[in-house]
Amino acid sequence: MQLRFLGTGTSMGVPVIGCDCPICTSSDPRHHRLRTSALIRSHGLTILIDAGPDFRIQALNAGLRRIDAVLLTHAHFDHVAGLDDLRPFCLRQGSLPVFGSARTLADVRQRFAYAFDDTSQGSSRPSITLHAVEEPFQIGPLTVVPIAVPHGTWMITAYRIGALGYVTDASTVPPSAVMALRGVRVLVLNALRAEPHPTHLSIAEAGRVAQEVGAQRTFLVHMTHSVDYRADYGLPPEVTFAYDGLEIEV
């Protein structure tokens, strides 16, 4: 299984519009963070996790030509705004299956109502088939386990696919989710900033969750422009920041 980080930034991305802070003006490409999204390749399948407003440029950067399924963590703008950019894939492949919680998919159906309007003949629109999931399900030979985690007052969906655990936008990771993730070799986990936040894990909180799960490697994503790769946040060596374009073997 291969994992590519398409984006590792928070909802405003990095650089932030109009910001002259050291991170937003940094020449280090790892400080340029598109909105958080990822790509999994395994058994000849390509699975996209979230499609935010940067998805078009992310797909071009990755040379992406095919998608077999889309997993949505939740329906906030920075995770679903790029669903319309699935159109080229739909035109080549036909309807794409999109998986998520019932609440997430209800929001998608409302926000992208034109995609499901049978009277809109002749228009170019994404052709997607929504699949609400609460229990483990199959994408080809891959078993995908949805895991509910809190995002402030929301409950959103993390995923386990074999040896990979993917958790973004969590404010806490409850014991039930930790148990569902135990045994993964690679964990992807959100870490917004050093300071506490009501709806996202801080860097220190993410470090503690990583230790509870016990993955061999943990990669942090969904960082704001306050996070500096050059700084020491006291993380253990197996916990590191991901960056846009990073590809790893799981």
Disulfide bonds with the S-S distance in Angstrom:
none
